[in-house]
Amino acid sequence: MRATWLEKTKPVFEKVLLSQSDESEVYEMKRYSGKRTIDGIVVTVDGAPLDEKFDIRVFDRKGFEWSYEGSAPRQLALAILADHFGDADEAISRVELFMKSVIANLDNDWDLTTGDIDAAFA
């Protein structure tokens, strides 16, 4: 069976080459998603539940929320940034700006990619 165009090119779309001086580092593109369901709020990263990162800092014990400024959206911002940067200090230093400029403005159902997060700080 012959491979379709999508099957041939899919691996290219699954990885993103970020500009590096030596262009030797390749990072996987992550997708963060949030949905309001009949059972409550669901936030995932690449389809798996996103950890609240309570071990870094607790802004809101109840977990995540979005579409406004507050403690639960701040917890979501921290969790996304800690996962994205892989650095708790970096995430904490940027959490307030990210919460106000991105998280507070998300719709009921949303998706953010690694590129979207990088663009928020560009």
N, CA, C and O atoms as a GROMACS GRO file, in nm:
protein
  488
    1MET      N    1   0.084  -0.118   0.000
    1MET     CA    2   0.000   0.000   0.000
    1MET      C    3   0.088   0.124   0.000
    1MET      O    4   0.186   0.133   0.075
    2ARG      N    5   0.053   0.217  -0.083
    2ARG     CA    6   0.130   0.340  -0.098
    2ARG      C    7   0.095   0.441   0.010
    2ARG      O    8  -0.023   0.460   0.041
    3ALA      N    9   0.197   0.507   0.068
    3ALA     CA   10   0.174   0.607   0.175
    3ALA      C   11   0.116   0.735   0.116
    3ALA      O   12   0.156   0.779   0.008
    4THR      N   13   0.022   0.793   0.188
    4THR     CA   14  -0.036   0.921   0.146
    4THR      C   15   0.058   1.034   0.180
    4THR      O   16   0.155   1.016   0.253
    5TRP      N   17   0.030   1.152   0.126
    5TRP     CA   18   0.110   1.271   0.156
    5TRP      C   19   0.114   1.298   0.305
    5TRP      O   20   0.220   1.329   0.358
    6LEU      N   21   0.001   1.286   0.374
    6LEU     CA   22  -0.005   1.312   0.518
    6LEU      C   23   0.081   1.212   0.595
    6LEU      O   24   0.151   1.251   0.688
    7GLU      N   25   0.075   1.086   0.558
    7GLU     CA   26   0.156   0.984   0.626
    7GLU      C   27   0.305   1.011   0.608
    7GLU      O   28   0.384   0.986   0.699
    8LYS      N   29   0.344   1.062   0.492
    8LYS     CA   30   0.484   1.090   0.466
    8LYS      C   31   0.532   1.214   0.541
    8LYS      O   32   0.646   1.218   0.587
    9THR      N   33   0.446   1.314   0.554
    9THR     CA   34   0.488   1.442   0.613
    9THR      C   35   0.456   1.455   0.761
    9THR      O   36   0.507   1.547   0.826
   10LYS      N   37   0.375   1.367   0.816
   10LYS     CA   38   0.336   1.378   0.957
   10LYS      C   39   0.455   1.390   1.052
   10LYS      O   40   0.451   1.475   1.141
   11PRO      N   41   0.560   1.309   1.038
   11PRO     CA   42   0.674   1.324   1.129
   11PRO      C   43   0.735   1.464   1.127
   11PRO      O   44   0.786   1.511   1.228
   12VAL      N   45   0.731   1.530   1.013
   12VAL     CA   46   0.784   1.666   1.003
   12VAL      C   47   0.704   1.761   1.089
   12VAL      O   48   0.762   1.850   1.151
   13PHE      N   49   0.572   1.745   1.093
   13PHE     CA   50   0.486   1.834   1.169
   13PHE      C   51   0.488   1.804   1.318
   13PHE      O   52   0.444   1.887   1.398
   14GLU      N   53   0.538   1.688   1.358
   14GLU     CA   54   0.540   1.650   1.499
   14GLU      C   55   0.659   1.708   1.574
   14GLU      O   56   0.661   1.704   1.697
   15LYS      N   57   0.757   1.760   1.503
   15LYS     CA   58   0.873   1.820   1.568
   15LYS      C   59   0.894   1.960   1.511
   15LYS      O   60   0.862   1.987   1.395
   16VAL      N   61   0.948   2.048   1.595
   16VAL     CA   62   0.972   2.186   1.552
   16VAL      C   63   1.118   2.217   1.579
   16VAL      O   64   1.169   2.192   1.688
   17LEU      N   65   1.185   2.273   1.479
   17LEU     CA   66   1.323   2.316   1.497
   17LEU      C   67   1.319   2.462   1.541
   17LEU      O   68   1.278   2.550   1.465
   18LEU      N   69   1.362   2.486   1.664
   18LEU     CA   70   1.367   2.623   1.714
   18LEU      C   71   1.502   2.682   1.679
   18LEU      O   72   1.602   2.610   1.676
   19SER      N   73   1.507   2.813   1.652
   19SER     CA   74   1.633   2.872   1.613
   19SER      C   75   1.733   2.865   1.727
   19SER      O   76   1.711   2.915   1.837
   20GLN      N   77   1.841   2.803   1.698
   20GLN     CA   78   1.955   2.793   1.789
   20GLN      C   79   2.076   2.837   1.708
   20GLN      O   80   2.077   2.828   1.585
   21SER      N   81   2.177   2.884   1.777
   21SER     CA   82   2.294   2.930   1.704
   21SER      C   83   2.355   2.818   1.620
   21SER      O   84   2.403   2.842   1.510
   22ASP      N   85   2.352   2.694   1.672
   22ASP     CA   86   2.406   2.584   1.594
   22ASP      C   87   2.296   2.499   1.530
   22ASP      O   88   2.326   2.402   1.460
   23GLU      N   89   2.171   2.533   1.553
   23GLU     CA   90   2.054   2.464   1.498
   23GLU      C   91   2.059   2.313   1.520
   23GLU      O   92   2.008   2.236   1.438
   24SER      N   93   2.122   2.271   1.631
   24SER     CA   94   2.135   2.128   1.653
   24SER      C   95   2.029   2.070   1.746
   24SER      O   96   2.015   1.948   1.757
   25GLU      N   97   1.953   2.157   1.814
   25GLU     CA   98   1.854   2.107   1.908
   25GLU      C   99   1.716   2.104   1.844
   25GLU      O  100   1.671   2.202   1.786
   26VAL      N  101   1.650   1.990   1.857
   26VAL     CA  102   1.515   1.975   1.806
   26VAL      C  103   1.424   1.950   1.927
   26VAL      O  104   1.453   1.865   2.010
   27TYR      N  105   1.315   2.025   1.935
   27TYR     CA  106   1.221   2.013   2.046
   27TYR      C  107   1.089   1.959   1.994
   27TYR      O  108   1.046   1.993   1.884
   28GLU      N  109   1.028   1.875   2.073
   28GLU     CA  110   0.896   1.827   2.034
   28GLU      C  111   0.793   1.934   2.062
   28GLU      O  112   0.798   2.001   2.166
   29MET      N  113   0.701   1.950   1.970
   29MET     CA  114   0.590   2.045   1.987
   29MET      C  115   0.490   1.981   2.081
   29MET      O  116   0.441   1.871   2.056
   30LYS      N  117   0.458   2.051   2.190
   30LYS     CA  118   0.357   2.002   2.282
   30LYS      C  119   0.227   2.077   2.258
   30LYS      O  120   0.227   2.191   2.212
   31ARG      N  121   0.116   2.011   2.289
   31ARG     CA  122  -0.015   2.073   2.276
   31ARG      C  123  -0.084   2.065   2.412
   31ARG      O  124  -0.106   1.957   2.467
   32TYR      N  125  -0.118   2.182   2.463
   32TYR     CA  126  -0.192   2.194   2.588
   32TYR      C  127  -0.337   2.223   2.551
   32TYR      O  128  -0.364   2.307   2.465
   33SER      N  129  -0.431   2.154   2.615
   33SER     CA  130  -0.573   2.170   2.582
   33SER      C  131  -0.654   2.180   2.710
   33SER      O  132  -0.624   2.115   2.811
   34GLY      N  133  -0.758   2.262   2.704
   34GLY     CA  134  -0.850   2.274   2.816
   34GLY      C  135  -0.993   2.267   2.765
   34GLY      O  136  -1.026   2.322   2.660
   35LYS      N  137  -1.076   2.199   2.841
   35LYS     CA  138  -1.218   2.185   2.804
   35LYS      C  139  -1.303   2.188   2.929
   35LYS      O  140  -1.263   2.138   3.035
   36ARG      N  141  -1.419   2.248   2.916
   36ARG     CA  142  -1.519   2.242   3.021
   36ARG      C  143  -1.617   2.132   2.979
   36ARG      O  144  -1.680   2.142   2.874
   37THR      N  145  -1.629   2.029   3.061
   37THR     CA  146  -1.718   1.917   3.029
   37THR      C  147  -1.827   1.907   3.134
   37THR      O  148  -1.825   1.980   3.234
   38ILE      N  149  -1.921   1.819   3.112
   38ILE     CA  150  -2.028   1.797   3.209
   38ILE      C  151  -1.972   1.745   3.342
   38ILE      O  152  -2.033   1.762   3.447
   39ASP      N  153  -1.854   1.682   3.335
   39ASP     CA  154  -1.790   1.628   3.455
   39ASP      C  155  -1.691   1.726   3.518
   39ASP      O  156  -1.631   1.694   3.621
   40GLY      N  157  -1.675   1.844   3.459
   40GLY     CA  158  -1.582   1.943   3.513
   40GLY      C  159  -1.476   1.983   3.412
   40GLY      O  160  -1.490   1.959   3.292
   41ILE      N  161  -1.373   2.044   3.464
   41ILE     CA  162  -1.264   2.096   3.380
   41ILE      C  163  -1.162   1.986   3.354
   41ILE      O  164  -1.125   1.910   3.444
   42VAL      N  165  -1.116   1.979   3.228
   42VAL     CA  166  -1.013   1.884   3.189
   42VAL      C  167  -0.902   1.961   3.120
   42VAL      O  168  -0.926   2.033   3.023
   43VAL      N  169  -0.779   1.947   3.170
   43VAL     CA  170  -0.662   2.011   3.109
   43VAL      C  171  -0.559   1.902   3.083
   43VAL      O  172  -0.524   1.825   3.172
   44THR      N  173  -0.512   1.898   2.959
   44THR     CA  174  -0.416   1.794   2.920
   44THR      C  175  -0.295   1.855   2.850
   44THR      O  176  -0.300   1.968   2.800
   45VAL      N  177  -0.188   1.779   2.848
   45VAL     CA  178  -0.072   1.809   2.766
   45VAL      C  179  -0.047   1.685   2.682
   45VAL      O  180  -0.020   1.577   2.736
   46ASP      N  181  -0.057   1.700   2.553
   46ASP     CA  182  -0.044   1.588   2.459
   46ASP      C  183  -0.135   1.471   2.497
   46ASP      O  184  -0.097   1.355   2.485
   47GLY      N  185  -0.256   1.504   2.542
   47GLY     CA  186  -0.357   1.404   2.573
   47GLY      C  187  -0.352   1.347   2.713
   47GLY      O  188  -0.445   1.276   2.753
   48ALA      N  189  -0.247   1.374   2.789
   48ALA     CA  190  -0.235   1.325   2.928
   48ALA      C  191  -0.270   1.437   3.025
   48ALA      O  192  -0.246   1.554   2.994
   49PRO      N  193  -0.324   1.404   3.140
   49PRO     CA  194  -0.358   1.510   3.237
   49PRO      C  195  -0.237   1.595   3.273
   49PRO      O  196  -0.128   1.542   3.296
   50LEU      N  197  -0.257   1.726   3.279
   50LEU     CA  198  -0.150   1.819   3.317
   50LEU      C  199  -0.143   1.825   3.470
   50LEU      O  200  -0.243   1.849   3.536
   51ASP      N  201  -0.024   1.803   3.524
   51ASP     CA  202  -0.003   1.808   3.670
   51ASP      C  203  -0.019   1.952   3.718
   51ASP      O  204   0.025   2.045   3.651
   52GLU      N  205  -0.082   1.970   3.834
   52GLU     CA  206  -0.108   2.105   3.887
   52GLU      C  207   0.018   2.175   3.936
   52GLU      O  208   0.017   2.297   3.953
   53LYS      N  209   0.124   2.103   3.958
   53LYS     CA  210   0.252   2.157   4.006
   53LYS      C  211   0.240   2.219   4.145
   53LYS      O  212   0.301   2.322   4.175
   54PHE      N  213   0.159   2.155   4.230
   54PHE     CA  214   0.146   2.200   4.368
   54PHE      C  215   0.280   2.191   4.442
   54PHE      O  216   0.300   2.260   4.542
   55ASP      N  217   0.371   2.106   4.395
   55ASP     CA  218   0.502   2.094   4.457
   55ASP      C  219   0.587   2.218   4.436
   55ASP      O  220   0.682   2.241   4.511
   56ILE      N  221   0.555   2.299   4.336
   56ILE     CA  222   0.628   2.423   4.310
   56ILE      C  223   0.569   2.536   4.393
   56ILE      O  224   0.639   2.604   4.468
   57ARG      N  225   0.437   2.557   4.378
   57ARG     CA  226   0.366   2.660   4.453
   57ARG      C  227   0.216   2.633   4.443
   57ARG      O  228   0.166   2.588   4.340
   58VAL      N  229   0.146   2.662   4.550
   58VAL     CA  230   0.000   2.647   4.552
   58VAL      C  231  -0.063   2.785   4.548
   58VAL      O  232  -0.053   2.862   4.643
   59PHE      N  233  -0.127   2.815   4.438
   59PHE     CA  234  -0.205   2.938   4.426
   59PHE      C  235  -0.351   2.909   4.457
   59PHE      O  236  -0.422   2.992   4.514
   60ASP      N  237  -0.395   2.788   4.418
   60ASP     CA  238  -0.534   2.749   4.440
   60ASP      C  239  -0.542   2.597   4.450
   60ASP      O  240  -0.516   2.527   4.352
   61ARG      N  241  -0.579   2.545   4.566
   61ARG     CA  242  -0.587   2.400   4.590
   61ARG      C  243  -0.696   2.333   4.508
   61ARG      O  244  -0.693   2.212   4.489
   62LYS      N  245  -0.791   2.410   4.459
   62LYS     CA  246  -0.901   2.351   4.382
   62LYS      C  247  -0.859   2.314   4.240
   62LYS      O  248  -0.931   2.243   4.171
   63GLY      N  249  -0.742   2.363   4.197
   63GLY     CA  250  -0.695   2.328   4.064
   63GLY      C  251  -0.704   2.442   3.964
   63GLY      O  252  -0.678   2.557   3.997
   64PHE      N  253  -0.740   2.407   3.842
   64PHE     CA  254  -0.731   2.500   3.729
   64PHE      C  255  -0.862   2.571   3.699
   64PHE      O  256  -0.971   2.524   3.732
   65GLU      N  257  -0.846   2.686   3.636
   65GLU     CA  258  -0.958   2.762   3.580
   65GLU      C  259  -0.896   2.859   3.480
   65GLU      O  260  -0.774   2.876   3.479
   66TRP      N  261  -0.977   2.921   3.398
   66TRP     CA  262  -0.928   3.018   3.298
   66TRP      C  263  -1.039   3.114   3.262
   66TRP      O  264  -1.152   3.100   3.309
   67SER      N  265  -1.009   3.211   3.177
   67SER     CA  266  -1.101   3.314   3.126
   67SER      C  267  -1.120   3.432   3.221
   67SER      O  268  -1.206   3.516   3.198
   68TYR      N  269  -1.040   3.438   3.326
   68TYR     CA  270  -1.041   3.554   3.417
   68TYR      C  271  -0.908   3.556   3.491
   68TYR      O  272  -0.831   3.460   3.483
   69GLU      N  273  -0.880   3.663   3.563
   69GLU     CA  274  -0.760   3.673   3.644
   69GLU      C  275  -0.792   3.628   3.785
   69GLU      O  276  -0.890   3.673   3.844
   70GLY      N  277  -0.711   3.539   3.840
   70GLY     CA  278  -0.734   3.491   3.975
   70GLY      C  279  -0.640   3.378   4.012
   70GLY      O  280  -0.548   3.346   3.938
   71SER      N  281  -0.664   3.319   4.128
   71SER     CA  282  -0.573   3.216   4.180
   71SER      C  283  -0.576   3.087   4.100
   71SER      O  284  -0.470   3.028   4.075
   72ALA      N  285  -0.693   3.040   4.058
   72ALA     CA  286  -0.701   2.917   3.980
   72ALA      C  287  -0.641   2.934   3.839
   72ALA      O  288  -0.571   2.844   3.793
   73PRO      N  289  -0.666   3.046   3.770
   73PRO     CA  290  -0.596   3.069   3.643
   73PRO      C  291  -0.443   3.081   3.662
   73PRO      O  292  -0.366   3.041   3.576
   74ARG      N  293  -0.402   3.137   3.775
   74ARG     CA  294  -0.258   3.147   3.806
   74ARG      C  295  -0.199   3.006   3.823
   74ARG      O  296  -0.086   2.982   3.780
   75GLN      N  297  -0.274   2.915   3.885
   75GLN     CA  298  -0.226   2.777   3.901
   75GLN      C  299  -0.210   2.710   3.764
   75GLN      O  300  -0.115   2.636   3.742
   76LEU      N  301  -0.305   2.736   3.674
   76LEU     CA  302  -0.294   2.682   3.538
   76LEU      C  303  -0.174   2.740   3.466
   76LEU      O  304  -0.100   2.666   3.401
   77ALA      N  305  -0.153   2.870   3.477
   77ALA     CA  306  -0.037   2.933   3.413
   77ALA      C  307   0.093   2.871   3.465
   77ALA      O  308   0.183   2.842   3.387
   78LEU      N  309   0.102   2.852   3.595
   78LEU     CA  310   0.222   2.792   3.653
   78LEU      C  311   0.244   2.651   3.600
   78LEU      O  312   0.355   2.616   3.562
   79ALA      N  313   0.139   2.570   3.596
   79ALA     CA  314   0.152   2.432   3.550
   79ALA      C  315   0.198   2.426   3.404
   79ALA      O  316   0.286   2.346   3.370
   80ILE      N  317   0.138   2.508   3.320
   80ILE     CA  318   0.177   2.509   3.178
   80ILE      C  319   0.322   2.555   3.163
   80ILE      O  320   0.400   2.491   3.093
   81LEU      N  321   0.357   2.664   3.229
   81LEU     CA  322   0.493   2.718   3.214
   81LEU      C  323   0.599   2.626   3.274
   81LEU      O  324   0.707   2.612   3.218
   82ALA      N  325   0.569   2.562   3.387
   82ALA     CA  326   0.666   2.469   3.447
   82ALA      C  327   0.689   2.351   3.354
   82ALA      O  328   0.802   2.305   3.339
   83ASP      N  329   0.583   2.302   3.292
   83ASP     CA  330   0.597   2.192   3.196
   83ASP      C  331   0.672   2.240   3.072
   83ASP      O  332   0.759   2.170   3.021
   84HIS      N  333   0.637   2.356   3.024
   84HIS     CA  334   0.697   2.411   2.902
   84HIS      C  335   0.847   2.439   2.918
   84HIS      O  336   0.929   2.396   2.836
   85PHE      N  337   0.883   2.510   3.025
   85PHE     CA  338   1.023   2.549   3.045
   85PHE      C  339   1.105   2.439   3.113
   85PHE      O  340   1.227   2.433   3.097
   86GLY      N  341   1.038   2.351   3.190
   86GLY     CA  342   1.112   2.251   3.264
   86GLY      C  343   1.195   2.313   3.376
   86GLY      O  344   1.293   2.254   3.420
   87ASP      N  345   1.155   2.432   3.421
   87ASP     CA  346   1.231   2.506   3.521
   87ASP      C  347   1.132   2.582   3.610
   87ASP      O  348   1.064   2.673   3.563
   88ALA      N  349   1.126   2.545   3.737
   88ALA     CA  350   1.029   2.605   3.829
   88ALA      C  351   1.052   2.755   3.847
   88ALA      O  352   0.956   2.833   3.848
   89ASP      N  353   1.178   2.796   3.861
   89ASP     CA  354   1.207   2.939   3.881
   89ASP      C  355   1.166   3.022   3.760
   89ASP      O  356   1.112   3.132   3.774
   90GLU      N  357   1.193   2.970   3.641
   90GLU     CA  358   1.154   3.040   3.518
   90GLU      C  359   1.002   3.052   3.511
   90GLU      O  360   0.949   3.157   3.475
   91ALA      N  361   0.932   2.945   3.544
   91ALA     CA  362   0.786   2.945   3.541
   91ALA      C  363   0.730   3.047   3.640
   91ALA      O  364   0.641   3.124   3.605
   92ILE      N  365   0.781   3.048   3.762
   92ILE     CA  366   0.733   3.141   3.864
   92ILE      C  367   0.758   3.286   3.822
   92ILE      O  368   0.673   3.372   3.844
   93SER      N  369   0.873   3.311   3.763
   93SER     CA  370   0.905   3.450   3.724
   93SER      C  371   0.814   3.502   3.613
   93SER      O  372   0.800   3.624   3.597
   94ARG      N  373   0.753   3.413   3.535
   94ARG     CA  374   0.670   3.455   3.422
   94ARG      C  375   0.520   3.430   3.442
   94ARG      O  376   0.440   3.464   3.356
   95VAL      N  377   0.483   3.371   3.555
   95VAL     CA  378   0.345   3.325   3.574
   95VAL      C  379   0.244   3.440   3.570
   95VAL      O  380   0.137   3.424   3.511
   96GLU      N  381   0.273   3.552   3.631
   96GLU     CA  382   0.175   3.661   3.639
   96GLU      C  383   0.146   3.719   3.500
   96GLU      O  384   0.030   3.738   3.464
   97LEU      N  385   0.249   3.746   3.423
   97LEU     CA  386   0.231   3.799   3.288
   97LEU      C  387   0.154   3.699   3.201
   97LEU      O  388   0.063   3.739   3.128
   98PHE      N  389   0.189   3.571   3.208
   98PHE     CA  390   0.124   3.470   3.126
   98PHE      C  391  -0.023   3.453   3.167
   98PHE      O  392  -0.110   3.438   3.082
   99MET      N  393  -0.049   3.454   3.296
   99MET     CA  394  -0.187   3.441   3.343
   99MET      C  395  -0.271   3.558   3.291
   99MET      O  396  -0.382   3.537   3.242
  100LYS      N  397  -0.219   3.680   3.302
  100LYS     CA  398  -0.297   3.798   3.262
  100LYS      C  399  -0.311   3.810   3.110
  100LYS      O  400  -0.418   3.847   3.060
  101SER      N  401  -0.206   3.779   3.037
  101SER     CA  402  -0.209   3.802   2.892
  101SER      C  403  -0.265   3.685   2.812
  101SER      O  404  -0.317   3.704   2.702
  102VAL      N  405  -0.254   3.563   2.864
  102VAL     CA  406  -0.298   3.446   2.788
  102VAL      C  407  -0.412   3.372   2.858
  102VAL      O  408  -0.521   3.362   2.802
  103ILE      N  409  -0.389   3.323   2.977
  103ILE     CA  410  -0.486   3.237   3.046
  103ILE      C  411  -0.619   3.310   3.070
  103ILE      O  412  -0.726   3.252   3.052
  104ALA      N  413  -0.612   3.435   3.110
  104ALA     CA  414  -0.735   3.512   3.138
  104ALA      C  415  -0.819   3.537   3.013
  104ALA      O  416  -0.936   3.574   3.023
  105ASN      N  417  -0.760   3.517   2.896
  105ASN     CA  418  -0.829   3.544   2.770
  105ASN      C  419  -0.867   3.419   2.692
  105ASN      O  420  -0.909   3.429   2.577
  106LEU      N  421  -0.854   3.302   2.752
  106LEU     CA  422  -0.888   3.178   2.682
  106LEU      C  423  -1.040   3.157   2.679
  106LEU      O  424  -1.111   3.199   2.770
  107ASP      N  425  -1.087   3.091   2.573
  107ASP     CA  426  -1.228   3.055   2.560
  107ASP      C  427  -1.256   2.931   2.646
  107ASP      O  428  -1.166   2.877   2.711
  108ASN      N  429  -1.382   2.887   2.647
  108ASN     CA  430  -1.420   2.768   2.724
  108ASN      C  431  -1.337   2.646   2.686
  108ASN      O  432  -1.290   2.575   2.774
  109ASP      N  433  -1.319   2.621   2.557
  109ASP     CA  434  -1.235   2.514   2.506
  109ASP      C  435  -1.119   2.578   2.433
  109ASP      O  436  -1.139   2.668   2.351
  110TRP      N  437  -0.997   2.534   2.460
  110TRP     CA  438  -0.880   2.600   2.403
  110TRP      C  439  -0.767   2.500   2.379
  110TRP      O  440  -0.765   2.391   2.435
  111ASP      N  441  -0.674   2.541   2.294
  111ASP     CA  442  -0.550   2.469   2.267
  111ASP      C  443  -0.437   2.571   2.262
  111ASP      O  444  -0.453   2.678   2.205
  112LEU      N  445  -0.325   2.537   2.320
  112LEU     CA  446  -0.203   2.617   2.310
  112LEU      C  447  -0.090   2.522   2.271
  112LEU      O  448  -0.083   2.410   2.320
  113THR      N  449  -0.003   2.568   2.185
  113THR     CA  450   0.114   2.488   2.148
  113THR      C  451   0.239   2.550   2.208
  113THR      O  452   0.237   2.662   2.260
  114THR      N  453   0.348   2.476   2.200
  114THR     CA  454   0.478   2.527   2.241
  114THR      C  455   0.506   2.660   2.171
  114THR      O  456   0.556   2.754   2.234
  115GLY      N  457   0.474   2.668   2.044
  115GLY     CA  458   0.496   2.792   1.968
  115GLY      C  459   0.413   2.908   2.020
  115GLY      O  460   0.460   3.021   2.024
  116ASP      N  461   0.289   2.881   2.058
  116ASP     CA  462   0.203   2.985   2.114
  116ASP      C  463   0.260   3.041   2.244
  116ASP      O  464   0.256   3.161   2.267
  117ILE      N  465   0.313   2.953   2.327
  117ILE     CA  466   0.369   2.996   2.454
  117ILE      C  467   0.495   3.079   2.430
  117ILE      O  468   0.514   3.183   2.493
  118ASP      N  469   0.581   3.033   2.341
  118ASP     CA  470   0.701   3.111   2.308
  118ASP      C  471   0.664   3.248   2.253
  118ASP      O  472   0.727   3.348   2.286
  119ALA      N  473   0.561   3.253   2.168
  119ALA     CA  474   0.516   3.379   2.107
  119ALA      C  475   0.464   3.476   2.213
  119ALA      O  476   0.476   3.598   2.197
  120ALA      N  477   0.406   3.425   2.320
  120ALA     CA  478   0.354   3.512   2.427
  120ALA      C  479   0.463   3.591   2.495
  120ALA      O  480   0.436   3.695   2.555
  121PHE      N  481   0.586   3.542   2.488
  121PHE     CA  482   0.699   3.611   2.553
  121PHE      C  483   0.793   3.675   2.453
  121PHE      O  484   0.898   3.726   2.491
  122ALA      N  485   0.757   3.674   2.328
  122ALA     CA  486   0.844   3.732   2.223
  122ALA      C  487   0.837   3.884   2.224
  122ALA      O  488   0.903   3.950   2.143
   0.00000   0.00000   0.00000
